């Protein structure tokens, strides 16, 4: 369920970039590979949760800072 979030199919570009300023991790994924793996309709927050496996994901006092780098630059 997307609940108003953008879907992977809406991602602007052929490569999806993810970074976390808190832990310094980063990664990039080919859009077509992600669509094949997760489907074009997956909501971007759900995709981020699946890709950014971090022990901080469930620590609400020091949460994970993973974000889509390209989307944050557009905001």
Biopython code that builds the backbone (N, CA, C, O; Angstrom):
import numpy as np
from Bio.PDB.StructureBuilder import StructureBuilder

atoms = [
    (1, "UNK", "N", (0.847, -1.173, 0.000)),
    (1, "UNK", "CA", (0.000, 0.000, 0.000)),
    (1, "UNK", "C", (0.897, 1.242, 0.000)),
    (1, "UNK", "O", (1.814, 1.347, 0.815)),
    (2, "UNK", "N", (0.635, 2.173, -0.904)),
    (2, "UNK", "CA", (1.505, 3.341, -1.068)),
    (2, "UNK", "C", (1.126, 4.510, -0.175)),
    (2, "UNK", "O", (2.010, 5.287, 0.186)),
    (3, "UNK", "N", (-0.113, 4.679, 0.196)),
    (3, "UNK", "CA", (-0.535, 5.754, 1.102)),
    (3, "UNK", "C", (0.001, 7.123, 0.710)),
    (3, "UNK", "O", (0.459, 7.873, 1.573)),
    (4, "UNK", "N", (-0.046, 7.459, -0.555)),
    (4, "UNK", "CA", (0.385, 8.771, -1.014)),
    (4, "UNK", "C", (1.865, 8.889, -1.308)),
    (4, "UNK", "O", (2.298, 9.937, -1.787)),
    (5, "UNK", "N", (2.651, 7.880, -1.050)),
    (5, "UNK", "CA", (4.085, 7.909, -1.326)),
    (5, "UNK", "C", (4.347, 7.656, -2.804)),
    (5, "UNK", "O", (3.534, 7.048, -3.500)),
    (6, "UNK", "N", (5.478, 8.127, -3.263)),
    (6, "UNK", "CA", (5.900, 7.802, -4.625)),
    (6, "UNK", "C", (6.218, 6.323, -4.716)),
    (6, "UNK", "O", (6.655, 5.706, -3.745)),
    (7, "UNK", "N", (5.996, 5.769, -5.882)),
    (7, "UNK", "CA", (6.350, 4.373, -6.143)),
    (7, "UNK", "C", (7.708, 4.325, -6.825)),
    (7, "UNK", "O", (8.190, 5.335, -7.338)),
    (8, "UNK", "N", (8.308, 3.177, -6.827)),
    (8, "UNK", "CA", (9.595, 2.994, -7.486)),
    (8, "UNK", "C", (9.512, 3.384, -8.958)),
    (8, "UNK", "O", (10.469, 3.932, -9.504)),
    (9, "UNK", "N", (8.399, 3.115, -9.596)),
    (9, "UNK", "CA", (8.215, 3.470, -11.003)),
    (9, "UNK", "C", (8.295, 4.984, -11.221)),
    (9, "UNK", "O", (8.566, 5.429, -12.336)),
    (10, "UNK", "N", (8.062, 5.780, -10.173)),
    (10, "UNK", "CA", (8.099, 7.237, -10.262)),
    (10, "UNK", "C", (9.496, 7.807, -10.040)),
    (10, "UNK", "O", (9.690, 9.016, -10.167)),
    (11, "UNK", "N", (10.461, 6.973, -9.717)),
    (11, "UNK", "CA", (11.804, 7.459, -9.387)),
    (11, "UNK", "C", (12.425, 8.134, -10.605)),
    (11, "UNK", "O", (12.407, 7.572, -11.700)),
    (12, "UNK", "N", (12.975, 9.335, -10.426)),
    (12, "UNK", "CA", (13.519, 10.095, -11.548)),
    (12, "UNK", "C", (14.970, 9.740, -11.866)),
    (12, "UNK", "O", (15.890, 10.390, -11.368)),
    (13, "UNK", "N", (15.176, 8.750, -12.662)),
    (13, "UNK", "CA", (16.538, 8.374, -13.044)),
    (13, "UNK", "C", (16.664, 6.880, -13.209)),
    (13, "UNK", "O", (15.762, 6.116, -12.864)),
    (14, "UNK", "N", (17.803, 6.479, -13.744)),
    (14, "UNK", "CA", (18.066, 5.062, -13.981)),
    (14, "UNK", "C", (18.824, 4.399, -12.842)),
    (14, "UNK", "O", (18.908, 3.172, -12.776)),
    (15, "UNK", "N", (19.376, 5.214, -11.945)),
    (15, "UNK", "CA", (20.123, 4.706, -10.797)),
    (15, "UNK", "C", (19.530, 5.321, -9.535)),
    (15, "UNK", "O", (19.279, 6.525, -9.480)),
    (16, "UNK", "N", (19.309, 4.489, -8.526)),
    (16, "UNK", "CA", (18.761, 4.926, -7.245)),
    (16, "UNK", "C", (19.928, 5.037, -6.266)),
    (16, "UNK", "O", (20.644, 4.064, -6.029)),
    (17, "UNK", "N", (20.112, 6.227, -5.702)),
    (17, "UNK", "CA", (21.197, 6.488, -4.754)),
    (17, "UNK", "C", (20.631, 6.611, -3.345)),
    (17, "UNK", "O", (19.638, 7.304, -3.122)),
    (18, "UNK", "N", (21.273, 5.932, -2.396)),
    (18, "UNK", "CA", (20.874, 5.976, -0.996)),
    (18, "UNK", "C", (22.111, 6.313, -0.166)),
    (18, "UNK", "O", (23.181, 5.746, -0.388)),
    (19, "UNK", "N", (21.970, 7.228, 0.785)),
    (19, "UNK", "CA", (23.058, 7.554, 1.696)),
    (19, "UNK", "C", (22.521, 7.672, 3.120)),
    (19, "UNK", "O", (21.335, 7.916, 3.338)),
    (20, "UNK", "N", (23.419, 7.495, 4.073)),
    (20, "UNK", "CA", (23.095, 7.725, 5.474)),
    (20, "UNK", "C", (24.227, 8.554, 6.059)),
    (20, "UNK", "O", (25.355, 8.076, 6.184)),
    (21, "UNK", "N", (23.925, 9.791, 6.416)),
    (21, "UNK", "CA", (24.939, 10.670, 6.987)),
    (21, "UNK", "C", (25.308, 10.255, 8.408)),
    (21, "UNK", "O", (26.388, 10.606, 8.882)),
    (22, "UNK", "N", (24.456, 9.531, 9.086)),
    (22, "UNK", "CA", (24.740, 9.117, 10.470)),
    (22, "UNK", "C", (25.812, 8.039, 10.545)),
    (22, "UNK", "O", (26.684, 8.085, 11.412)),
    (23, "UNK", "N", (25.745, 7.072, 9.640)),
    (23, "UNK", "CA", (26.724, 5.978, 9.712)),
    (23, "UNK", "C", (27.723, 6.003, 8.554)),
    (23, "UNK", "O", (28.689, 5.239, 8.555)),
    (24, "UNK", "N", (27.500, 6.871, 7.572)),
    (24, "UNK", "CA", (28.437, 7.003, 6.462)),
    (24, "UNK", "C", (28.263, 5.979, 5.349)),
    (24, "UNK", "O", (29.053, 5.954, 4.406)),
    (25, "UNK", "N", (27.246, 5.139, 5.445)),
    (25, "UNK", "CA", (27.033, 4.136, 4.398)),
    (25, "UNK", "C", (26.339, 4.765, 3.207)),
    (25, "UNK", "O", (25.581, 5.725, 3.347)),
    (26, "UNK", "N", (26.603, 4.219, 2.048)),
    (26, "UNK", "CA", (25.930, 4.672, 0.833)),
    (26, "UNK", "C", (25.870, 3.516, -0.149)),
    (26, "UNK", "O", (26.611, 2.540, -0.034)),
    (27, "UNK", "N", (24.979, 3.646, -1.108)),
    (27, "UNK", "CA", (24.859, 2.611, -2.123)),
    (27, "UNK", "C", (24.118, 3.137, -3.331)),
    (27, "UNK", "O", (23.445, 4.167, -3.272)),
    (28, "UNK", "N", (24.251, 2.422, -4.415)),
    (28, "UNK", "CA", (23.519, 2.773, -5.631)),
    (28, "UNK", "C", (23.032, 1.480, -6.263)),
    (28, "UNK", "O", (23.697, 0.445, -6.226)),
    (29, "UNK", "N", (21.845, 1.583, -6.843)),
    (29, "UNK", "CA", (21.170, 0.416, -7.399)),
    (29, "UNK", "C", (20.575, 0.789, -8.742)),
    (29, "UNK", "O", (20.042, 1.887, -8.903)),
    (30, "UNK", "N", (20.659, -0.102, -9.697)),
    (30, "UNK", "CA", (20.029, 0.125, -10.994)),
    (30, "UNK", "C", (18.517, 0.023, -10.823)),
    (30, "UNK", "O", (18.010, -0.921, -10.217)),
    (31, "UNK", "N", (17.813, 1.002, -11.363)),
    (31, "UNK", "CA", (16.362, 1.055, -11.236)),
    (31, "UNK", "C", (15.708, -0.196, -11.810)),
    (31, "UNK", "O", (14.809, -0.760, -11.187)),
    (32, "UNK", "N", (16.140, -0.634, -12.975)),
    (32, "UNK", "CA", (15.514, -1.814, -13.583)),
    (32, "UNK", "C", (15.705, -3.065, -12.730)),
    (32, "UNK", "O", (14.813, -3.913, -12.674)),
    (33, "UNK", "N", (16.851, -3.193, -12.065)),
    (33, "UNK", "CA", (17.087, -4.327, -11.180)),
    (33, "UNK", "C", (16.190, -4.286, -9.952)),
    (33, "UNK", "O", (15.694, -5.319, -9.503)),
    (34, "UNK", "N", (15.980, -3.081, -9.406)),
    (34, "UNK", "CA", (15.098, -2.943, -8.249)),
    (34, "UNK", "C", (13.654, -3.240, -8.621)),
    (34, "UNK", "O", (12.925, -3.866, -7.851)),
    (35, "UNK", "N", (13.241, -2.791, -9.798)),
    (35, "UNK", "CA", (11.876, -3.078, -10.259)),
    (35, "UNK", "C", (11.682, -4.576, -10.432)),
    (35, "UNK", "O", (10.634, -5.118, -10.082)),
    (36, "UNK", "N", (12.693, -5.241, -10.971)),
    (36, "UNK", "CA", (12.603, -6.694, -11.139)),
    (36, "UNK", "C", (12.527, -7.395, -9.781)),
    (36, "UNK", "O", (11.800, -8.375, -9.618)),
    (37, "UNK", "N", (13.270, -6.894, -8.833)),
    (37, "UNK", "CA", (13.345, -7.527, -7.508)),
    (37, "UNK", "C", (12.134, -7.221, -6.616)),
    (37, "UNK", "O", (11.628, -8.114, -5.936)),
    (38, "UNK", "N", (11.666, -5.955, -6.615)),
    (38, "UNK", "CA", (10.624, -5.534, -5.689)),
    (38, "UNK", "C", (9.297, -5.175, -6.349)),
    (38, "UNK", "O", (8.274, -5.077, -5.671)),
    (39, "UNK", "N", (9.306, -4.978, -7.662)),
    (39, "UNK", "CA", (8.101, -4.569, -8.371)),
    (39, "UNK", "C", (8.034, -3.055, -8.482)),
    (39, "UNK", "O", (8.514, -2.340, -7.603)),
    (40, "UNK", "N", (7.439, -2.570, -9.558)),
    (40, "UNK", "CA", (7.378, -1.134, -9.842)),
    (40, "UNK", "C", (6.468, -0.382, -8.886)),
    (40, "UNK", "O", (6.607, 0.832, -8.736)),
    (41, "UNK", "N", (5.539, -1.075, -8.237)),
    (41, "UNK", "CA", (4.566, -0.413, -7.370)),
    (41, "UNK", "C", (4.995, -0.294, -5.915)),
    (41, "UNK", "O", (4.242, 0.246, -5.105)),
    (42, "UNK", "N", (6.186, -0.783, -5.552)),
    (42, "UNK", "CA", (6.598, -0.668, -4.157)),
    (42, "UNK", "C", (6.762, 0.812, -3.799)),
    (42, "UNK", "O", (7.336, 1.585, -4.567)),
    (43, "UNK", "N", (6.259, 1.193, -2.640)),
    (43, "UNK", "CA", (6.396, 2.566, -2.170)),
    (43, "UNK", "C", (7.855, 2.822, -1.799)),
    (43, "UNK", "O", (8.521, 1.945, -1.249)),
    (44, "UNK", "N", (8.343, 4.010, -2.095)),
    (44, "UNK", "CA", (9.744, 4.319, -1.829)),
    (44, "UNK", "C", (10.119, 4.172, -0.352)),
    (44, "UNK", "O", (11.217, 3.691, -0.072)),
    (45, "UNK", "N", (9.273, 4.560, 0.609)),
    (45, "UNK", "CA", (9.641, 4.300, 2.010)),
    (45, "UNK", "C", (9.796, 2.810, 2.316)),
    (45, "UNK", "O", (10.663, 2.426, 3.101)),
    (46, "UNK", "N", (8.970, 1.981, 1.706)),
    (46, "UNK", "CA", (9.089, 0.533, 1.904)),
    (46, "UNK", "C", (10.373, 0.003, 1.275)),
    (46, "UNK", "O", (11.030, -0.873, 1.837)),
    (47, "UNK", "N", (10.724, 0.530, 0.118)),
    (47, "UNK", "CA", (11.968, 0.123, -0.538)),
    (47, "UNK", "C", (13.164, 0.531, 0.311)),
    (47, "UNK", "O", (14.097, -0.255, 0.478)),
    (48, "UNK", "N", (13.155, 1.738, 0.847)),
    (48, "UNK", "CA", (14.246, 2.199, 1.691)),
    (48, "UNK", "C", (14.401, 1.287, 2.906)),
    (48, "UNK", "O", (15.519, 0.945, 3.292)),
    (49, "UNK", "N", (13.292, 0.899, 3.497)),
    (49, "UNK", "CA", (13.323, 0.004, 4.648)),
    (49, "UNK", "C", (13.939, -1.351, 4.270)),
    (49, "UNK", "O", (14.673, -1.941, 5.063)),
    (50, "UNK", "N", (13.644, -1.838, 3.068)),
    (50, "UNK", "CA", (14.175, -3.126, 2.622)),
    (50, "UNK", "C", (15.663, -3.049, 2.307)),
    (50, "UNK", "O", (16.397, -4.007, 2.550)),
    (51, "UNK", "N", (16.119, -1.913, 1.765)),
    (51, "UNK", "CA", (17.513, -1.794, 1.338)),
    (51, "UNK", "C", (18.450, -1.342, 2.450)),
    (51, "UNK", "O", (19.595, -1.790, 2.508)),
    (52, "UNK", "N", (17.995, -0.481, 3.314)),
    (52, "UNK", "CA", (18.842, 0.083, 4.364)),
    (52, "UNK", "C", (18.730, -0.759, 5.620)),
    (52, "UNK", "O", (18.062, -0.363, 6.575)),
    (53, "UNK", "N", (19.367, -1.899, 5.630)),
    (53, "UNK", "CA", (19.341, -2.763, 6.803)),
    (53, "UNK", "C", (20.335, -2.214, 7.818)),
    (53, "UNK", "O", (21.548, -2.272, 7.615)),
    (54, "UNK", "N", (19.814, -1.691, 8.890)),
    (54, "UNK", "CA", (20.612, -0.977, 9.868)),
    (54, "UNK", "C", (20.073, -1.283, 11.254)),
    (54, "UNK", "O", (18.859, -1.352, 11.449)),
    (55, "UNK", "N", (20.974, -1.467, 12.226)),
    (55, "UNK", "CA", (20.507, -1.732, 13.583)),
    (55, "UNK", "C", (19.788, -0.529, 14.184)),
    (55, "UNK", "O", (19.060, -0.678, 15.165)),
    (56, "UNK", "N", (19.977, 0.652, 13.620)),
    (56, "UNK", "CA", (19.285, 1.850, 14.095)),
    (56, "UNK", "C", (17.846, 1.932, 13.592)),
    (56, "UNK", "O", (17.084, 2.785, 14.047)),
    (57, "UNK", "N", (17.472, 1.078, 12.682)),
    (57, "UNK", "CA", (16.136, 1.129, 12.083)),
    (57, "UNK", "C", (15.044, 1.062, 13.150)),
    (57, "UNK", "O", (13.991, 1.677, 12.983)),
    (58, "UNK", "N", (15.269, 0.338, 14.230)),
    (58, "UNK", "CA", (14.249, 0.216, 15.266)),
    (58, "UNK", "C", (14.575, 1.022, 16.527)),
    (58, "UNK", "O", (13.838, 0.942, 17.510)),
    (59, "UNK", "N", (15.659, 1.792, 16.517)),
    (59, "UNK", "CA", (16.055, 2.607, 17.662)),
    (59, "UNK", "C", (15.546, 4.026, 17.457)),
    (59, "UNK", "O", (16.165, 4.814, 16.742)),
    (60, "UNK", "N", (14.415, 4.355, 18.083)),
    (60, "UNK", "CA", (13.791, 5.651, 17.846)),
    (60, "UNK", "C", (14.521, 6.796, 18.539)),
    (60, "UNK", "O", (14.256, 7.959, 18.235)),
    (61, "UNK", "N", (15.435, 6.496, 19.463)),
    (61, "UNK", "CA", (16.205, 7.565, 20.101)),
    (61, "UNK", "C", (17.389, 7.982, 19.221)),
    (61, "UNK", "O", (17.850, 9.120, 19.309)),
    (62, "UNK", "N", (17.882, 7.081, 18.380)),
    (62, "UNK", "CA", (18.957, 7.365, 17.423)),
    (62, "UNK", "C", (18.599, 6.708, 16.089)),
    (62, "UNK", "O", (19.232, 5.726, 15.701)),
    (63, "UNK", "N", (17.603, 7.229, 15.387)),
    (63, "UNK", "CA", (17.103, 6.540, 14.198)),
    (63, "UNK", "C", (18.087, 6.527, 13.033)),
    (63, "UNK", "O", (18.995, 7.353, 12.943)),
    (64, "UNK", "N", (17.877, 5.581, 12.167)),
    (64, "UNK", "CA", (18.635, 5.480, 10.924)),
    (64, "UNK", "C", (18.384, 6.740, 10.095)),
    (64, "UNK", "O", (17.267, 7.257, 10.066)),
    (65, "UNK", "N", (19.420, 7.226, 9.427)),
    (65, "UNK", "CA", (19.289, 8.441, 8.621)),
    (65, "UNK", "C", (19.306, 8.172, 7.127)),
    (65, "UNK", "O", (19.551, 9.088, 6.342)),
    (66, "UNK", "N", (19.053, 6.935, 6.718)),
    (66, "UNK", "CA", (19.086, 6.603, 5.293)),
    (66, "UNK", "C", (18.036, 7.396, 4.527)),
    (66, "UNK", "O", (16.910, 7.581, 4.987)),
    (67, "UNK", "N", (18.436, 7.857, 3.350)),
    (67, "UNK", "CA", (17.527, 8.636, 2.504)),
    (67, "UNK", "C", (17.922, 8.457, 1.049)),
    (67, "UNK", "O", (19.029, 8.024, 0.730)),
    (68, "UNK", "N", (16.979, 8.805, 0.173)),
    (68, "UNK", "CA", (17.253, 8.775, -1.258)),
    (68, "UNK", "C", (17.959, 10.086, -1.600)),
    (68, "UNK", "O", (17.349, 11.153, -1.545)),
    (69, "UNK", "N", (19.215, 10.009, -1.944)),
    (69, "UNK", "CA", (20.045, 11.189, -2.162)),
    (69, "UNK", "C", (19.468, 12.086, -3.252)),
    (69, "UNK", "O", (19.385, 13.300, -3.065)),
    (70, "UNK", "N", (19.075, 11.523, -4.368)),
    (70, "UNK", "CA", (18.558, 12.321, -5.481)),
    (70, "UNK", "C", (17.245, 13.020, -5.138)),
    (70, "UNK", "O", (17.025, 14.156, -5.559)),
    (71, "UNK", "N", (16.388, 12.374, -4.395)),
    (71, "UNK", "CA", (15.117, 12.980, -4.038)),
    (71, "UNK", "C", (15.302, 14.085, -3.016)),
    (71, "UNK", "O", (14.595, 15.091, -3.072)),
    (72, "UNK", "N", (16.228, 13.928, -2.088)),
    (72, "UNK", "CA", (16.464, 14.954, -1.080)),
    (72, "UNK", "C", (17.027, 16.212, -1.731)),
    (72, "UNK", "O", (16.739, 17.321, -1.279)),
    (73, "UNK", "N", (17.821, 16.057, -2.778)),
    (73, "UNK", "CA", (18.390, 17.216, -3.468)),
    (73, "UNK", "C", (17.328, 18.003, -4.211)),
    (73, "UNK", "O", (17.503, 19.198, -4.450)),
    (74, "UNK", "N", (16.232, 17.360, -4.582)),
    (74, "UNK", "CA", (15.150, 18.016, -5.326)),
    (74, "UNK", "C", (14.192, 18.761, -4.419)),
    (74, "UNK", "O", (13.456, 19.631, -4.885)),
    (75, "UNK", "N", (14.184, 18.440, -3.135)),
    (75, "UNK", "CA", (13.222, 19.037, -2.188)),
    (75, "UNK", "C", (13.597, 20.464, -1.830)),
    (75, "UNK", "O", (12.897, 21.109, -1.049)),
]
sb = StructureBuilder()
sb.init_structure("model")
sb.init_model(0)
sb.init_chain("A")
sb.init_seg("    ")
for serial, (resi, resn, name, xyz) in enumerate(atoms, 1):
    if name == "N":
        sb.init_residue(resn, " ", resi, " ")
    sb.init_atom(name, np.array(xyz, "f"), 0.0, 1.0, " ", f" {name:<3s}", serial, name[0])
structure = sb.get_structure()
